Amino acid sequence: MKSAKLLFARNRAVAGDFLQIVVNSYSQIFFSTHRGFALLIMLVTFFDFYTGAFGLVSVLASAITGRILGFDKGVLKKGLLGFNSLLVGLGLGVYYSPSLYLLFIVILASLFTFFISVSLQGVIGKYGLPFLSVPFILALWAFMLATGSFTALGINERGIYTINELYTLGGKPLTDTYDFVRNMNIPGGIRAYLISLSAILFQYNIVTGFVLAIGLLLFSRIAFSLSLIGFFLAYGFYGLIGAEITDYDYSFFGFNYILSSIALGGFFLIPSRNAYLWMILLIPFVAVLTISLNIVFLQFRLPIYSLPFNLVVLLFLYSLKFRERYSYTMSEVYFQHNSPEKNLYIFLNNKERFRHKFLTPFKLPFYGTWKVSQGHSGEITHQGVYRHAWDFIITNHEDKQFKNEGDFPEDYFCYNKPVIAPEDGVVEEIFDGIDDNVIGQSNLKDNWGNTIIIKHDTEVYSKLCHLKKGTLKVKKGDEVKFGQIIAHCGNSGRSPFPHLHFQIQSYPYIGSGTLDYPLSNYIEHKKGGTLLQTHSKPKINQKVSNIEVTDMLVSAFNFIPGQLLEYTFTEGEESQKVSWEVKVNEYNQSYMHCSQTGAKAFFENDKNLFFFTYFEGNMNSQLFLFFQALFKLQKGFYQDLMITDQFPLYLTYPKHILWFYDFISPFVVFAKSEFTLTCKEIDDSITPSEIRLVSIMSNYFFRKKLDKLEFLIDIDTSGIASIQSTIKNRKVILTR
């Protein structure tokens, strides 16, 4: 019985994967993985039943081949290896009369296209380039040239009696709709746009174009607007240069402009003003290639299909690979979400949240709370190439840095206090043997005093100066870890009173200039409370400390692969058990997986912070509630400390407002979805058993708050005990 259930579950999973391959092969024609759009495209292909049938056969043949031969499931499920086969099946199906012989040819062409797709993925994929619809062009050209000699194939005569064919497919309602749309007084430019849109699926009628335009609009506002911009730019360009634009069926392939503008403006580049500008500049190139290539290929009786689109997009994307520096204003999409809006909103969110991700995470080089006595561009010594440095001291509750009269180094609170490694690294240079100064005097000869320089990364070093003679606990070449005591604070070198000089630099030499580099995850202590600074530069007179973690918080968020999180979800009078497993994917990314809904919540967990990075899947899953409530938190409890972050708009923003905002989002940013978390209560600061946190998700439009969702999070010695909220006037709660 158990083996039968396992077999059923396995077969069900295989069937689900197979269905996903087929469906996404349709939507990938427009670079999408949207299921509803895919089904709409599939429906439209069956406006000519036999064309649609042969297209479906091609996709099925491609999907079966991919599964049998064991190709990458992820690539297959996205439809990346199937959509070219679909196009070839549609092309052959619309050109030839249906027959068993054609069925054999279509299957053969589908397999040929599939292997071209796989090969091109290996050849140009290693450069980070898409193969677009190149396999479709090569395969369809090859088979059209060859089948010209196949006398068993008859030329398709469907389309002559279109009304009869539509009546057979959908009855009188469909024929009435066709007549209504066909007889509408549609301006020539819009009519050309709709026909060009339908030509992508080898159909040349307004009804198909109209349905696809509606589908494109519902799927993506950015893609829809780009399709209009690209087409009408070309339409205007043709009029400007006096090119022939009356025949839209075969010689004028407007879909090249539609696909080019969508690809460059919204899918392979992050939608932005610069991406739109370059798309506008490149459309004339597509027009010139369309005209010139059409003249050349007509000699061989071959349509150019989407060749101009492929050439221009690939040439431009390949050219961008040779840029010397990364550009936020003209950024390539490195992880494709198959939606211009998702690509944009995730990019904007990641740019804000993770712009410092690849920087060395320097911490403060001491224990406890110290004060910045001199910051960047200081009044005394931090000038010129040395301006990006800090001097730290310790002060008491009266803001004095010494006891007694302060006549001796020992009177100063920071004197002889431990100095720690600000991050993991290797000791590159040390200098010891310089005596401490008499208070008020400086040793200008040995300016830096006793010093340790640590290498952390290529061209990234930290330098700690004015250390106490004889307290250096490391030697050159030693490996050090963050928090390891490496020396004690002193008063050597150019130091009239004890303090710690700290700077980041590019070179391993004493006397090297400074780098303008942020410090990571420290607490700023203010009169009104505390503030978490994730990546910032302490300023003069600020009191700062590293995060002192609370063991109970560390334990509660110690999620390890294989761990099962089990909760009871209660909404009103109804309750259900939910569970999520902690996993790690092939890219070493940790995530929580909900087996009931398939949702995944990706997260990162370091010494100081826990935070989610990405959510995918069903947002009705209770995992999404968990994701929202605990989007980011620090592992140290500081009373009333508040941290902030931002959600990607597509996850949490009101959909009815976001739908209209999508149109202008590449140009202006005035909507945001903000996360805040506040440390509210702790029963005992030394040995706590209960902690309460409060988090809030707030949506803003032009700084006006639209709505908010508040969560109460209770943590005890067993972990995250409960999360409570009120959604749509109904109380919901997750409890262990």
N, C-alpha and C positions, 0 to 999 in steps of 0.2 A: 504493500500500500504506500509506504513511504517512498520507495523507488519510483512508483507511478506518479506521485505528486511532484517529485523532483524532475522527472521526465517531462511532465506537463508544464512545469515552470520554465524549464530550459527551452522547450519548443515555443512557449509563449514569448519568451525573450527574443528568440531568433526571429519569430514572426514580426515582433515589434520593431526590431532592427531593420528587417527587410522592408517593412512599410515605410520607415523613416527614409531609407535610401531612395525609394521610388518617389515619395512625396517631395523630398528636397531636391530631387533632380529637376523637377518642374520649376520650383521657385528660384533655383540657382540661375535660371536664364536671366533674372533680374538681380543676381547677386544676393538673393535672400534665402532664409530658411524659415520663413513665415508659413505655417501650415495652411491657414485660411487662404492666403494669396496663392499658394501652390494648388489648392483644390480649385480655385477660380480659373487658374491658367489651364489646368487639366480639363475643366469643363469647356473652356473656349476652344481647345484643340479639337473637341468632338463636335464643333459646329459643322465640320466636315467629318462625318463619322469614320470613314476609312483612314483619313489622315490621322485622326486622333488615335485610332486603333493601332496603326503601325508605329506611331510615336510611343504608345504604351508598351508595345512589344519590344521596342528597342531598349527602353528603360529596364524592363524586366530581364532581358538578355544580359544587359550590362551588370545589373545588380547580382544576378545569379553567378556570373563569371567572377565578379569581385569576391563574393563569399566563398565560392569553391576554391579559388586560387589563394585565398587567405590574405587579401590586401588589408591595409590599415582600416580598422572599423570606423575610426573617427572620421577619416577622409571620405569613406564610402557613405556613412550616415549623413554627412553634410551635403551629399549629392554632387560633390566636386568631380567625381569620375563618371557621372551618369548623364549630366545635362547635355553634353556634346552628342552623346549617342541619341538622346531624345530629339535633338535638332536634326540629326541625320535621318532618323526615322520619319519625322514630319516632312522633311524635304523630299525624300523618295516617295512617301505616301501621297503627297500632293501632286507629284509630277507624273506618276505612273498609275495605271488602272490596277485595282486590287486583283490579286491572284495568288495561288500557292507559291508560284515561282517568285513573285515579288516578296512574299513572306520570307522565303529563304534568303533572298538578296538583302532584305532589311536586317535580318539577324546577323548575317555575315558582315554587313557594314557596321552594325552596332559593335560587334566584337573588335573590328578593325579600329574603330574610333576609340574604343576603350583602351586599347593597347597604345595608341598614339598619345592619349591623355596621360597614361601612366609614364610613358617615356619622356614626354615633355615636362611632367612634374619632376622627374629626376634631372633633366638637362637644365631647364631654366628655373626650376624651383629652388635649386641650391643658391641662386642669386636673390632669393626672396621675391621672385616675380610670379604672377599668376599666368597660367597658360590660356586663360580666357576661352574664346571659341575657335582657336587655331585648329584643334583636332577636328572639329566639325567641318571647317572649310576644306582641309586636306582630304578628309575621308569622302566628303560629298563630291568634290571635284573628281577624285579617283573613280568613284562608282558611276558618276554621270558620264564621264568619258568612256568608261568600259561598257556601260549598259547601252550606249548608243549602238553597239553592235549586237545587242541581244534581241533577236527578232521576237522572242517569246514574250517580251514586255510590251505592253501597249501604253500609248500616251493617255494620260487622264483626260477624260472629257467632262468630268464633273465641273460644276460651276456654270454650265450653259443653262441648266434649269435650276437655278438657285432656290427659287420659291418652292418648287416641288421637294427638293432635298431638305429644306428647312421644315417643311410641313411633316415630312417623314420623321424628322428628328424630334420636333417639339409641338407639332400640331398648329392649329390656327393662332393661338396666342403668340407663338414665336414668329410666325410669318407676319402677323399684324405689327409686332414690335419692330421687325426688320423694315417693313414698309414705312412705319412712322419715322424711324430714325433716318432712313435713306431719303425720305422726302422733306426732311427738316431743312429750313433755310440756313444752312451752316456756312459761315464765311470760308473762302477758299483756303486760307492758311490753317484754320482749325481742322478742316476736312483733310488737308494734307497730313497734319499731325496725327490724326486718328488712323488714317490709312497706313502711315509709316509705322505706327505703333503695332498695328495688326500684322504688318509684314514680318515682324520679329518671329511670329508663329506661322509664317508662310500663308497667311490669309490677307486678303486685300479688300477689306470692307470696313465701313464706318462702325458697324455694330460691334465687331470684335475689338476695334480700337477704343470704342467708348467703354466697353466692359473692362478692358485692361487699364484704361485711364482711371476709372473709378477704383479698381483694385489697387493700383499704384498709389492713389491718393490715400486710401484707407490704410495701406501698409506703411507708407512713409511720405510725410509731407515734404521732406527735403528732396527725396528722389523724384517725386512728382514735379516739384517746382524746377528742379534741375532739368528734367526731361523737356519741359516747356522752354526754358531759357536756351538750352542747347539747340533744340529744333528751330526755334524762331530766329536765333542768331544766324544759323545756316540759311534759313529761308530768306532773311534780309540780305545776307552775303550774296546769294545767288541772284537776287534782284539787283544788287549793286553792281555786280560784274556782268550782268546781262546773260547769265547762263540759262539754259532751257530748264524750266521747272514745271512743265505741264504734265509730264508723264511720271506719275508716282508709283506705278505698278512694278516696273522692273528696272528702268534706267536710273531712277532717282531713289536711292535707298536712304530715306530720312532716318531710319532706325540707327544708322551709324552715328548720327549726331546725338540721338537720344541716349544710346548706350554709352557713348564717349563722355557726355556731360555727367551722367549718373556715376560712372566709374571714377572719373577724376575728381568730381566735386563732392562725392559723398561716400564712396566705398574704399578706395585705395588711398585716399588722402582724407585727413580729418576735415570735415566741412568747416570752412572758414572764409574770410574775405579774400585771402590770398589764393586759396584753392579755387574759389569761384572765378577770380581774376585770371588765373592761368587756364582754367577751363575755357573761358571766353576767348583768350588769345589762341588756344589750340584748335578751336572749332574751324576756323578758316583752313588750317592744315588738313583737317578731315575732309573738308569740302573739296579742296584741290586734289587730294588723293582719290576721292570718290569719282570725280570727273575724269582724271587721267587714267586711273586703273580700269574704269569702265570701258574706256576707248580701247585699251590694250586687250582686255580679256574678252571683249566681244568678238575679237578676231578668232578666238578659240571656242566661241559659243558658250562661254562660261560666265555665269553671274559672279560678281565680286562679293556678294553676300556681305559679311561683316569685316572684310579684310581691312578697310581703312581704319575702322575703330580699333582693331587689334594692333595695327602698326603704330598708330599715334600713341595709344595708351602705353604699350610696352616700351616704346622708345623714350617716352617721357619718364616713366617710372624707373627705367634702367639708368637714365641720366642722373636722377636724384641720388642714386647710390654713390655717386662720386663727389657729393658735397663734403666740404671739409669740416663742417660743424652742424650740429643738430639745430633745427629751427622749430620752436613752439608755434610759430605763426604759419608754418607750412610743413606739417608733420605727416609722415606716412603712417598708415594703420599697420601696426606690427602684430596685433592679435585681432583677427577679424570677427566681429560680432554680427555680421550680416544684416546690419541695420544702420543707416547713416546717423539716426538719432542716438542709438546706443553707442556707436563709435565716438560721437561728439561728447555726449554727457559723461561717459566713462573717462574719456581723455581729459576733460575739464576737471573732473573730480580727482583723478589721479595726479594731475599736474599740481593741484592744490595740496593734496594729502601726501604725495610721495615724491615731491620735487627734490627732496634731500636723500632719497633712498640709497643712492650710490655713493654718498659721502661717508667718510669714516665717522662713526657715531661717538665723537669725543664727549666725555663726561667731565665734571669738575674734578680737579686733582686733589681733593681733600675730603675728609670726613666732617660732618657737622655743617653748621651754617657760618659762612664767611661773608664779608662785605667787599664790594668792589671799591677800592680806594682810587684807582685810576683805570679808566676804560679806553676804548678805541679813541684815537686822536686826542690823547690826554694833554693836560696843560704843562706837564713837566718833561717826561722823556718819550712818551709814545707819539713820535712825530715822523714824518717822511716815510721811509720804507719800513719803519718799526711801529707804525701807527696802529696796527691791528693786534693789540696785545692787551692783557689784563694784569693788574696788580690786585692781590687779595690780602685782606687782613681780617682779624676777628675783633668784634666789639661787644661790649656788655650791654645790659638793658638801658644804660645811660648813654650809649653810643660812644663810649670811650674805648680806646684800643689798648690801654695799659692800666696797671694798678700802681699804687704809690705815686711817685713823681714821674715815673717813666724814664728814669736816668739810666737804666740798665736793660740790655736785651731781654733778660729774664722777666722784666716787668710786663712785657708785651704778651697779650693773650695768644697770639699766633706762634710765638717763638717756641721752637722745638716740637711743634705739633707735626704729626705724620703727614707726609706728602705721598700721594698714591699715583699709580699709573692711570692716566686718563682713558686709556683703551689698550687692548692687547697689542703687542708689538715686540720689537727687538731693540735692545739698547745699542744705539749707533755711536754715541760719544759721551764721555764723562770728563769732568774737570773738578778736581778736589784739592784741598790743601790751603785754601784761602781763609784767613781768620775773619771772625765777625768784626764789624766796625764798632767803634764807640758811638753811642747814640748821638746823632746830629752830624756825623762825619761820613764821607763816602770814599771808596777806593776807586778812583777813576782809571787807574792803571789796569786793574782787573775788573773791568766794567760789569761783566755778567756774574761775577762771583762763582761759587761752586755750582756746577750746571750738569744736568742730564738731558741728553737728546735721544728720543725714541723714534724709531722708524715704524710707521703703521701701514703704509701703502706706498706705491710708487709716487715719488715726489710729494709725500705727505709725512711730515715729521712734527713732533711736539717737543717744546723746549721748556724746562723748568729751571728757574735761576734763583740766586741768592740763598742757596741751601746752606745748612749748617755744616761746617767742616767736620769730617770724620763720621757723618751719619749716613753717607751714601751706602746703600745695601746691595747694590748691583754693580756689575762690571761690564765692560764693552762685550757685546755678543750675547748677553743673557736675554732669554725670552721672558717677557713680563705679561701679566694678566691684569685686566682692569680691577682696581681695588687693592692691588698688591702694594704694600708699603715699600717705597724705593728710597726714601730719604726723610729728613726732617727740615722744617722751615727754619731759616737762619737770617743773618744780616750781613752777608758777604757781598763784595763788589760795590757797585754804585747803589747803595742802600742806606740812607740815613736812619732808618728805623726798620725793624723786622717786617718783612712782607714776602709774599710769594709772587714771582713774575711767571706768567704762563702765556705762551704764544704758539701758533701753528705756523710752519714754514715749509718751503718747497725743497730745501737743501739741508744736508746733514752737518752743516758747519755752525760753530759758535759764531754769532755775528750775522747770520743770514737774515734777510728781510722777512717780514711777516706775510701770512696769507689771511684774507678776509674770510674766515671760516666760522660757521655756527657751532654752538654746543648743543648736545642732544639731551632731552628728557631731564630737565632739572626743575626744581621748585623755587619760585620767586616768593619771598616772604615780604608781605606788605602789612601796613597797619590794619587794613580791613580784612586780612586773611591771607590766603596763599593762592598762587596761580601756577599751573603747570605750563612750562615752556618746552615744547617738543623740539624745536630747532630755532634757536635764537642766540643773540649776543648780549650778555649781561652789560648793563650800563652803570655808570658811576653812581655810587651810593646805594645800589641795589644790594639786598641781602639774599644770598642764594645757597642752595644745598642740593646734593644729589637726592634722588627719591629714596627714602628709607622704606623698604617694602614691609608690608604687613603679612606675616606668614599665612594667616587665614585666607587672604586674598590670593596669595601665590598658590596655595593648595587648591582653592576653588577653581582656578583657571589653569590648572595643570592638565590640559587635555593631551592625551597620548594616543597614538594609533592603536586601534582595536578597542578603545574604550567605548562603552555603550551608555548613552545618556537617556534615561527613562523618566518620563513625566506623565502626569495626568493633566489633561487639558479640559477645563470646565468653562462653558459658556452658557450663562443662564442656568437652566435646570439640567442641561445635557453635559455629559463628560465622556472622554475617551482616552485611552492610553496611546501615547506617542513615544517613539524612540528614535534616536539618531546615533549613528556610528561615526567615530572619528577615523578618518582615513588619510592617506597620503597618495597623491597621484604620481605619474611618471616624471613630472617636473619638480618633484619634491615639495609640492604645495599641500599644506594641511587643510582639511575641510571636514565639515560635518555633513553626513549624508542621511537624508530621510528616505527610507526604503518604501514607505507608503506612497509618497508623492514624487519621489525622484529628485527633490530639491537639494541643492548643495550650497553651503555657506562656507566660503574660504576665509581663513584667518591666519594671522601671524602672532607669535607669542615670544617675547623676549624677556630679558631680566626685569624690565620696568613696566612694560605695557602689554596689554592684550587688545587686539583690534581686528575687526573683520575687513577684508579687502574686496570681496566680490560675492554676489549672490546670483545664482542661476536656477531657473526652474519655476515651479508653481508657487506664486506668492500668496496663495491661500493656505499654504503649508504653515503649521505652527512654528516651524523652524524660522520662518520669516519674522515672526513675532520676537523670537529669541534674538535674531539678527538685529532687529531695530532697537531692542531694549539695551543690548550690550555691545553696541557698535564700536565703542572704544572706552577703555578705562585704564587708569594707572593702578599699579599693585600696592601702592602705599595709601593708607587712609589719612587724609588731612581734613579736619573739620571744615565743612562748607567749601572745600576746594571744588572748583568747576572747570571741567575741560570741555572743549568744543570741537566739532568736526562737521563734515558735510556729507550727505548722502548723494549718490548719483540721482539726478532728477527723475529719470525714467522709472525708478523704483518706488518713490514715495510721493511725488508731486501729484496734485489733483489732475486726473487724466483729461478732463474736459478743458482745462486751462492749458495744459501742456500741448494738447493737439494743435491749438492755434499758435502757441509759442514756438513750436517746431519750425514754422516757416521763417522766423527771424533769428532763431538761436545761433546760426553760424556767424551772425554779424554783431549782435548785442547780447550782453548777459545781465539780466536784472531779476532773474528768478533764482531762488536757492532753497534748499531743503537742509535745515540746520539740525545738528545733534548736540545736545548738552547733557552732561552727567555731573551730578553733585553728590559729594559725600555728606550724608545727612546725619546718621547716628551710628555710634559704636558704644557698646555697653562697658567696655574696659579697654583703655588704650594699651595696657601692658599685655594682658592675656584675654583678648576678646573672645566671645562666644557667639555674638550676633552683630551684624553690620547691615545697615540699610543704605541703599543708594537710590537716587531718583534720576531718571533720564527722561528727556523730552525730545520729541521730533517735531519741529516747527517748519512750516512752509511760508515763504515770504515772496511777495510780488511787489517790486519797487519799494522795498523796506516795510511794506504793510503786511502784517501777519495774517495769513489766510486761515490757518487752522493749526492745531497742535494735538499731539498724542503723548500722554504721560504714562510712565511706567514706574512702579515701585518694585525694587529688587531687594529681596532679603537673602542674606548669606549667613550660613552657620558653619559649625565645625565639619559638617558632612559635605559642604559645597554650596551650590546655588540652590537655595531652598524653595524659592517661589518668585514668580514675576506676575504682577497684577497690572491690569489696565482696563480702561473703558472704551470700547469701540462701538460706534453707532448706538450709543446709549445702552449697551449691553456690557456687563462686567465679564471680563475674561481673566482666567488665572491659570498659570502653569505651576504645578507643585510636584515635588519629588515623590 
